[in-house]
Amino acid sequence: MRAATVLLAACGCLIFWGCNLTQSQPAVKVGAHVLLDNNLDELEDKRVGLVMNPTARIEGSHMLDTLLARGINVTALFAPEHGFRGDIGAGETIEDGIDQSTGLPVFSL
């Protein structure tokens, strides 16, 4: 009986140890990370337009700001509901305009 208890406890420890190892590795890598880590060179020397909403964030910064900081030539922004940076209320009409942070043109969708 004692041997069975020790064996069961050892198996339980191994199971919990194995589960802990898999939690430390990210299961999903979002597209923004893939772009920045592996494919950013594909945007170099190109004019880039972005269709993004306020949730397009990577490590606390809006994806637009991250791309600009990396030297990508973003030339136009396309805004869905709530605006490009989330400054438009639900149901409000979005007009074409200028992003105040960057001076880039924003086109309403």
C-alpha positions in Angstrom: 0.0 0.0 0.0 2.8 2.4 0.9 4.6 1.7 -2.4 1.4 2.5 -4.4 1.0 5.8 -2.5 4.6 6.8 -3.2 4.2 5.8 -6.9 0.9 7.7 -7.2 2.5 10.8 -5.6 5.5 10.6 -7.9 3.2 10.3 -11.0 1.2 13.3 -9.8 4.4 15.4 -9.4 5.6 14.5 -12.9 2.2 15.4 -14.4 2.2 18.8 -12.7 5.8 19.4 -13.6 5.0 18.6 -17.3 2.0 20.9 -17.3 4.1 23.7 -15.9 6.6 23.4 -18.8 4.0 23.8 -21.5 2.5 26.9 -19.9 5.8 28.8 -20.2 5.8 28.5 -24.0 3.3 30.7 -25.9 0.8 28.6 -27.9 -0.1 31.4 -30.3 1.9 34.1 -31.9 -0.2 37.0 -33.2 0.3 38.3 -36.7 1.8 41.6 -35.5 4.6 39.7 -33.8 5.2 37.5 -36.8 5.4 40.6 -39.0 7.8 42.4 -36.7 10.0 39.3 -36.0 10.1 37.7 -39.5 8.7 39.8 -42.3 9.2 43.5 -41.6 11.7 43.7 -44.5 8.8 43.1 -46.9 7.5 46.5 -46.1 10.8 48.4 -46.6 10.8 50.9 -49.5 7.0 50.6 -49.9 4.1 52.9 -49.2 2.0 51.2 -46.6 -1.7 51.8 -45.8 -3.1 50.4 -42.6 -6.7 49.2 -41.8 -6.6 48.9 -38.0 -8.6 49.6 -34.9 -7.7 50.7 -31.4 -7.0 47.0 -30.4 -4.0 46.8 -32.8 -1.5 47.0 -30.1 1.8 45.3 -29.5 3.7 45.5 -26.2 1.6 48.5 -25.1 1.9 50.6 -28.3 -0.4 51.0 -31.2 0.9 49.0 -34.2 1.0 52.2 -36.3 3.4 53.8 -33.8 5.5 50.6 -33.7 5.8 50.5 -37.5 6.7 54.2 -37.7 9.4 53.7 -35.0 10.9 50.9 -37.1 11.1 53.2 -40.2 8.2 51.8 -42.2 6.7 54.4 -44.6 3.1 54.4 -43.6 1.2 56.9 -45.9 -2.5 56.3 -45.1 -4.8 55.0 -42.4 -8.3 53.5 -42.9 -10.6 53.8 -39.9 -13.5 51.4 -39.1 -16.1 52.1 -36.4 -14.8 54.0 -33.4 -12.0 55.5 -35.4 -8.4 54.5 -35.8 -7.4 55.2 -32.2 -10.8 54.6 -30.6 -11.7 58.3 -30.1 -15.1 58.1 -31.9 -18.2 57.0 -30.0 -20.4 54.0 -31.0 -22.8 54.9 -33.8 -21.1 58.3 -34.6 -20.3 59.2 -38.1 -16.6 59.0 -38.9 -15.3 61.6 -41.3 -12.1 61.5 -43.2 -9.4 63.5 -41.4 -5.9 63.6 -40.0 -4.4 61.5 -37.2 -3.4 64.0 -34.6 -0.4 62.0 -33.4 1.2 61.4 -36.8 -0.3 63.9 -39.2 -1.3 61.0 -41.5 -4.5 61.1 -43.5 -7.3 58.9 -42.1 -10.0 57.7 -44.5 -13.3 56.6 -43.1 -14.6 53.1 -44.0 
